[in-house]
Amino acid sequence: MTPPQDAGTAAMAMAPRRYFGHLIDSEEWLGRAMIGPAVVYIVLLVGFPFLLALFYSVSNITVGSAATKFVGLHNFKMIMENPSFWVALKNTFIFTIVSQVIVLVLAKILAMALMKEFRGKWFVRFLILLPWVAPVSLGAIGWLWIFDSIYSIINWTGRALGIFGPEVWPIWLGQPTLAMASIITVHVWRMLPLATVIVLAGLSSIPQDIHDAAQVDGAGFWRRLFQITIPLVLPILMVAMLFGIVFTSTDMVVVYVLTRGGPYDSTHVLASQAFFTGIEGGDLAEGAAIALFLFPILVAVAIGFLTVARRSEVA
Amino acid sequence: MTKKNTPKRTVTRRNVIKRAAAFGLVASVGPFIMPRPAKAAKTLKILQWVHFVPRFDKWFNEKYIKEWGKKNDTEVIVDNISIAQINARGAAEASAKKGHDMFMFNWPPPVYEDLVIDHAEIYQEVAKKWGKPIDLAVKSTYNPKTKKYYGFSDSFVPDPINYRKDLWDSVGMKPDTWDNIRKGGAAIKKKHNIPVGVGLSAEIDTAMAMRTIMYSFGASVQDANSNLVLNSKETREALKFVKALFEEAMTPEVLAWDASSNNRQMLAGKSSLVLNAISVTRTGESQKLPVTDNIWLAKAAKGPVRAIGLEHVMNVYCIWNFAQNIEGAKKFLIDFIDNYKQAFIESEYYNFPCFAKTVPDLKQLVAKDERAKPADKYKVLDDVLDWATNVGFPGYANAAIDETFNTWVVNTMFAKVATGAETIEDALKVADAQCKRIWAKWKEKGKI
């Protein structure tokens, strides 16, 4: 028999273990512990930099500043006086809207094709996903060579096939319109896989019975597309588009690798201009002001899209 | 035989969490309690670019720093990054106030003046043995307003004209003046369909080339006293000239170039002339490209006012004031200058010394190079100090000059005019307004 004194000691030693065990078994506490790292991650890597950017945008901080002071909305006034800023803002809208429309149309077509059964389907899916899996800088550098002024494979192929005459040699990244078209092309290539997978998931979730019933009722392809398929995948499409818009309008990788904003600042988007002003130029305050300019617009877009998505879900 | 009644090991939530927690604990605490190999008493961390001449990095990283480290009981760690990443990495270290002890920029970095030590002491110590530094080094590391040396320059890279001798001979001209470059370049383009390759993009080579043209036309961004003088008759003349050069002798490909595009164009045999360091010919020699023998070098071309060129790269070491080993970094730089002749040779004459006496036989060395054809190809560089100047000429490379340089204000202005996207007056007005804003900011901060 265990002496009473020993039993008490053992019970005391067991207490923390039981308490820990209780926490592990508790859905409530375990849930909080599991979500904790994500919350910490968001606070540290999204929330804190965001607040820092807000502070920077109303200060006179530079990359080498030892001290800063509050300057109010001076940086916003300065950027609005710069014609390059308005070009970058316009480019951001063009880049985002054009690339998202193309991505949406192509993703829908690809997803519908992938819904059909055919030989080698897995290989096609693998090829489609490849651009998403590959590091973007690697892909963009590959495109850089495709658009290179001397070694462009498009130009050499075009000339070999007789499409380009002896005087025709497009400088893809050296002319503003071609340069913007090149940037949009690469971005579409990059975004298409994820959009396709999302739309594919949406299409797979529609019960086949509904399509069968519509077909029996005599509905053709276009009618089924616009009156059944699209309305049913609309909530997913809205979320995919929201992601695409936010991602595209805040991204600078493709612009940075392909043109660095050139020729003569004609392909800068707000994100690349913020980087060149804040980091390369050293004016962190103005860079932050440029970067934050889109924030209220994107918040409004996000609210709009999520509202539409929720309504279409209820409907 | 009876089956042994052992407790069955099952995967439970409790087990998974316990093991994950134990693994996390070991992973996070382990590195602090594990025995580590014996290390040198001190550490010196250096960040610098990936040199355009691989032989230099091999010598510096694998031989020089190891020998120096052994002599000084210091573990020297060198991290090499691409030149395109220098600004972003510098900004990151400055913001975090952490990183390397010594950071090498490839251009003057006056914007970091408040976060670096005063490097005057290093200059003074080196000067005792090797004499005064060249004016280019002082103009690229000293702020006359605050009387502080914000960096220490060991070397610079000349920026001569690289031209195709066979093509220029075919039109009977030499690229010795800017007017000849325009006329000869146009004639070569007409005859051989090979253009001049002077960049008009957001990159360092364009920035140097446009300033070279401005200075030789008597224009500049600032005067000797750091006053903004961009909006001038001379700048208009330089803009007019670049527009003519672009229209008559070039193609739009220069509008989207990066820093190595002109190297590629020249070595592909698709350019009659570029402004670049000797990386073009050195690459051609090491890859044994037949075109290399026809690529010759020339001194800065003469403009209406003067013949002047820029440094192509200005190597400036900065010791952060938050560095862990400031004294070690100072000693490293002083000792490095003592060994600069070796550095000059290992860089294949790419890095020219800022303390001329460290390579007393420089003229003889560059006059006869065993890899070059002809052997005296690099001889044109022997008086480079007579025609090379700093960014910010005729003044110092100050913070406003640095920001103007790195935001490519001048490059963009020239590109807009050359392509006809904007008139001379409009492009100059926009660039001048941007510069005025930059100057006002740095004046207010007391740096110019």
Interface residues (C-beta under 8 A of the other chain):
Chain A: G21 I24 D25 L30 N60 T62 V63 G64 S65 A66 A67 M78 E81 N82 P83 S84 S149 I150 Y151 I171 W172 L173 G174 Q175 P176 A179 L258 T259 R260 G261 G262 P263 Y264 D265 S266 F276 T277 I279 E280 G281 G282 D283 L284
Chain B: R13 R14 I17 K18 N87 A88 G90 A91 A94 S95 P109 V111 Y112 E113 D114 L115 L200 S201 A202 E203 T251 P252 E253 V254 L255 A256 W257 D258 S261 R264 Q265 A268 K270 D402 E403 N406 T407 W408 T412 A415 K416 T419 A421 V430 A433 Q434 R437 K441 E444 K445
